[in-house]
Amino acid sequence: MLNARTEEAQLSRLVPFGQRLISLPEDIPNVKLLLDGPAYGDESVCAVFRSRVGWLGLFLIGLWSAAFIIAAFEHILQAKVELAHFVPLIIGQGGNAGSQAASSVIRALAGKEIAISRPFGWVVAKESAVGALCGLVLGAFVLVVGVACRVVSFNVGVVVCISLPLVSVWANFLGAALPLLAVRLRQNPAITSVPLMTTIIDSTGLLIYFYVAVFYLQLQDHHHKSHHYDTEPAIEPLRELST
C-alpha cells in the first residue's frame, strides 16, 4: 500500500499540473454526460425544439435590449458618426473573445482538468488576464492602423483603444465563469453558457463603449474649451491694436 502511494506521488510530480486529470466528487455532475446528453440521432425534432426554444427566447430578449441601448446613446452617435462604424467591431470582438474562453473552459471541464468542487477563481483570473492582453494589443492595432490610414480620427481611435481591453476582460470573465456556473447548476455548458455570454456582451459591451466615448469626448471638449479661454486674453490686445 505504501509503495503504491509512493509511486502515485512520484507520477504526480512527473506529470504537469495542467495535464493531471482531477476526479470529481460524487455530488458533482459528470461533465462529459452533461456535454454529451442524449444521442443526437435518437432525439426527435420536437424534443430538440423544446430543449432550445426557451433559451433562445430568453437570449432574444437580451439581444433586443441592445437596440434600446443604441437608441439611448443616439445623441452621441449623431455628434460623432464615426463611433457607429465600430459598433459591430466592439460587440463582435467581445463575442469572439468570450467564445474562445468558454470553449477552453468547457474542454478543460470535459477533460477533468478543472475540479468543480474547488475554488475556480484562478480560472476566471487567468482568462480575464488573457482578455486584457489581447484587448490591449488589438486596441492599439486599431488605433495605429486607423489613424495612419485615415480611416478614423484620433479621438475615436482612442475610444476604441480603451474600450476593446475593457470589453475583452469582461467577455473572458463571462466566458470562463458561465460554463463553471452551468455545471454547478447541472446544465449543459455548451448549450447555455456561450449563447448567454454573447447575449450579455452584446448589451454590456455597447454600454462600455458608449460610456467610454461619453467620458473621453467630454474630457477632450472641456480641455479644448479651457485652452481656448486661456489664449483669448492674449489675442484681445492684438485685436485692439489692429483697429
C-alpha positions as CSV (number, residue, x, y, z in Angstrom):
1,M,0.0,0.0,0.0
2,L,2.8,2.3,0.9
3,N,4.7,1.5,-2.3
4,A,1.5,2.3,-4.3
5,R,1.2,5.7,-2.7
6,T,4.8,6.4,-3.3
7,E,4.6,5.5,-7.0
8,E,1.4,7.7,-7.3
9,A,3.2,10.7,-5.7
10,Q,6.2,10.2,-8.0
11,L,4.0,10.0,-11.0
12,S,2.1,13.2,-10.0
13,R,5.4,15.1,-9.8
14,L,6.3,13.9,-13.3
15,V,3.0,14.9,-14.9
16,P,2.5,18.7,-15.4
17,F,-0.3,20.1,-13.2
18,G,-2.3,21.3,-16.2
19,Q,-2.4,17.8,-17.6
20,R,-3.5,15.9,-14.5
21,L,-7.0,14.5,-14.5
22,I,-8.8,15.6,-11.3
23,S,-11.6,13.3,-10.4
24,L,-14.9,14.9,-9.5
25,P,-16.8,14.1,-6.3
26,E,-19.9,12.0,-6.5
27,D,-22.2,15.0,-5.7
28,I,-20.8,17.0,-8.7
29,P,-22.4,16.0,-12.1
30,N,-20.3,14.2,-14.7
31,V,-19.4,17.0,-17.1
32,K,-18.9,14.6,-20.0
33,L,-22.5,13.4,-19.5
34,L,-23.8,17.0,-19.5
35,L,-21.9,17.7,-22.7
36,D,-22.9,14.6,-24.5
37,G,-26.6,14.4,-23.4
38,P,-28.9,12.1,-25.3
39,A,-27.7,10.8,-28.7
40,Y,-28.5,13.3,-31.4
41,G,-29.9,10.7,-33.8
42,D,-32.3,9.5,-31.1
43,E,-33.8,13.0,-30.5
44,S,-36.9,14.0,-32.4
45,V,-37.4,17.4,-33.9
46,C,-39.9,18.3,-31.2
47,A,-37.5,17.2,-28.4
48,V,-34.7,19.4,-29.8
49,F,-37.2,22.2,-30.3
50,R,-38.4,22.0,-26.6
51,S,-34.8,22.0,-25.3
52,R,-33.7,25.1,-27.3
53,V,-36.7,27.4,-27.8
54,G,-36.9,28.6,-24.2
55,W,-33.2,29.5,-24.1
56,L,-33.4,31.2,-27.5
57,G,-36.4,33.2,-26.4
58,L,-34.5,34.4,-23.3
59,F,-31.5,35.3,-25.4
60,L,-33.7,37.2,-27.9
61,I,-35.0,39.5,-25.1
62,G,-31.4,40.2,-24.1
63,L,-30.4,40.9,-27.7
64,W,-33.4,43.2,-28.1
65,S,-32.0,45.3,-25.3
66,A,-29.0,46.3,-27.4
67,A,-31.4,48.2,-29.7
68,F,-32.6,50.3,-26.8
69,I,-29.1,51.0,-25.7
70,I,-28.2,52.3,-29.1
71,A,-31.3,54.5,-29.1
72,A,-30.4,55.8,-25.6
73,F,-27.0,57.0,-26.9
74,E,-28.3,58.2,-30.3
75,H,-27.2,61.8,-29.5
76,I,-23.6,60.6,-29.1
77,L,-23.7,58.8,-32.5
78,Q,-25.1,61.9,-34.1
79,A,-22.3,64.0,-32.7
80,K,-19.6,61.5,-33.7
81,V,-20.8,59.5,-36.6
82,E,-17.5,57.6,-36.6
83,L,-18.5,55.8,-33.4
84,A,-21.2,53.9,-35.3
85,H,-18.5,52.4,-37.6
86,F,-17.0,50.5,-34.7
87,V,-20.2,49.2,-33.0
88,P,-20.1,45.8,-34.9
89,L,-16.3,45.6,-34.1
90,I,-16.9,46.1,-30.4
91,I,-19.6,43.5,-29.9
92,G,-18.1,41.1,-32.4
93,Q,-14.7,41.2,-30.7
94,G,-16.4,40.7,-27.3
95,G,-18.3,37.7,-28.6
96,N,-15.2,36.2,-30.2
97,A,-13.0,36.6,-27.1
98,G,-15.7,35.2,-24.8
99,S,-16.4,32.2,-27.1
100,Q,-12.7,31.4,-27.0
101,A,-12.6,31.5,-23.2
102,A,-15.8,29.4,-22.9
103,S,-14.5,26.8,-25.4
104,S,-11.3,26.5,-23.4
105,V,-13.0,26.1,-20.1
106,I,-15.6,23.6,-21.4
107,R,-12.8,21.5,-23.0
108,A,-10.9,21.6,-19.6
109,L,-14.1,20.6,-17.8
110,A,-14.7,17.7,-20.1
111,G,-11.1,16.5,-19.6
112,K,-11.4,16.9,-15.8
113,E,-8.6,19.4,-15.8
114,I,-10.6,21.6,-13.5
115,A,-12.0,20.4,-10.2
116,I,-15.6,21.8,-9.8
117,S,-15.5,21.1,-6.1
118,R,-12.6,23.5,-5.5
119,P,-12.5,27.4,-5.9
120,F,-12.2,28.2,-9.6
121,G,-11.2,31.9,-9.2
122,W,-7.8,31.1,-10.8
123,V,-9.6,30.0,-14.0
124,V,-11.6,33.3,-14.2
125,A,-8.5,35.3,-13.3
126,K,-6.4,33.6,-15.9
127,E,-8.9,34.1,-18.7
128,S,-9.5,37.7,-17.7
129,A,-5.8,38.4,-17.9
130,V,-5.7,36.9,-21.3
131,G,-8.6,39.0,-22.4
132,A,-6.9,42.2,-21.1
133,L,-3.7,41.4,-23.0
134,C,-5.5,40.6,-26.3
135,G,-7.7,43.7,-26.0
136,L,-4.7,45.9,-25.4
137,V,-2.9,44.6,-28.5
138,L,-5.9,44.7,-30.7
139,G,-7.0,48.1,-29.5
140,A,-3.5,49.6,-30.2
141,F,-3.6,48.0,-33.6
142,V,-6.9,49.6,-34.4
143,L,-5.7,53.0,-33.2
144,V,-2.4,52.9,-35.1
145,V,-3.7,51.5,-38.4
146,G,-6.9,53.5,-38.3
147,V,-5.1,56.8,-37.8
148,A,-2.3,56.0,-40.2
149,C,-4.7,55.0,-43.0
150,R,-7.0,58.0,-42.1
151,V,-9.9,55.6,-41.5
152,V,-10.8,57.2,-38.2
153,S,-10.0,60.3,-36.2
154,F,-7.5,60.2,-33.4
155,N,-10.1,60.7,-30.6
156,V,-12.4,58.0,-31.8
157,G,-9.4,55.7,-32.3
158,V,-8.5,56.3,-28.6
159,V,-12.1,55.5,-27.6
160,V,-11.9,52.2,-29.4
161,C,-8.4,51.5,-28.0
162,I,-9.7,52.0,-24.4
163,S,-12.9,50.1,-25.0
164,L,-11.5,46.9,-26.5
165,P,-9.5,45.8,-23.4
166,L,-12.4,46.5,-21.1
167,V,-14.8,44.6,-23.3
168,S,-12.4,41.7,-23.7
169,V,-11.8,41.4,-20.0
170,W,-15.5,41.4,-19.3
171,A,-16.1,38.9,-22.1
172,N,-13.4,36.5,-21.0
173,F,-14.6,36.8,-17.4
174,L,-18.1,35.7,-18.5
175,G,-16.7,33.1,-20.9
176,A,-14.9,31.4,-18.0
177,A,-17.4,31.9,-15.3
178,L,-20.6,30.9,-17.1
179,P,-19.6,27.3,-18.0
180,L,-18.5,26.7,-14.5
181,L,-21.8,28.0,-13.1
182,A,-23.7,25.9,-15.7
183,V,-22.0,22.7,-14.5
184,R,-22.7,23.6,-10.9
185,L,-26.4,24.1,-11.8
186,R,-26.3,20.7,-13.7
187,Q,-26.9,22.4,-17.1
188,N,-25.2,21.7,-20.4
189,P,-22.5,24.4,-20.6
190,A,-22.2,24.0,-24.4
191,I,-25.8,24.9,-24.9
192,T,-26.4,27.6,-22.3
193,S,-23.1,29.4,-21.5
194,V,-21.9,30.5,-24.9
195,P,-25.2,32.0,-26.2
196,L,-25.8,33.6,-22.8
197,M,-22.3,35.1,-22.8
198,T,-22.7,36.6,-26.3
199,T,-26.2,38.0,-25.3
200,I,-24.8,39.7,-22.3
201,I,-21.8,41.0,-24.2
202,D,-23.9,42.5,-27.0
203,S,-25.6,44.8,-24.5
204,T,-23.0,45.4,-21.9
205,G,-20.2,45.8,-24.5
206,L,-22.2,48.6,-26.1
207,L,-22.6,50.2,-22.6
208,I,-18.9,50.1,-22.0
209,Y,-18.1,51.5,-25.5
210,F,-20.6,54.4,-25.2
211,Y,-19.7,55.4,-21.7
212,V,-16.0,55.4,-22.6
213,A,-16.9,57.6,-25.6
214,V,-19.0,60.0,-23.5
215,F,-16.3,60.4,-20.8
216,Y,-13.4,60.7,-23.2
217,L,-15.1,63.1,-25.6
218,Q,-16.4,65.3,-22.8
219,L,-12.9,65.4,-21.3
220,Q,-11.5,66.5,-24.7
221,D,-14.2,69.1,-25.2
222,H,-13.5,70.5,-21.7
223,H,-9.8,70.6,-22.4
224,H,-10.4,72.4,-25.7
225,K,-12.6,75.0,-24.1
226,S,-10.2,75.7,-21.3
227,H,-7.4,76.1,-23.7
228,H,-9.5,78.5,-25.8
229,Y,-10.2,80.6,-22.8
230,D,-6.6,80.7,-21.8
231,T,-5.5,82.1,-25.2
232,E,-8.4,84.5,-25.6
233,P,-7.0,87.3,-23.3
234,A,-3.7,87.3,-25.1
235,I,-5.4,87.7,-28.5
236,E,-7.7,90.5,-27.5
237,P,-5.0,93.3,-27.2
238,L,-3.7,92.4,-30.6
239,R,-7.3,92.9,-32.0
240,E,-7.4,96.4,-30.3
241,L,-4.1,97.4,-31.8
242,S,-5.1,96.3,-35.3
243,T,-8.3,98.5,-35.1
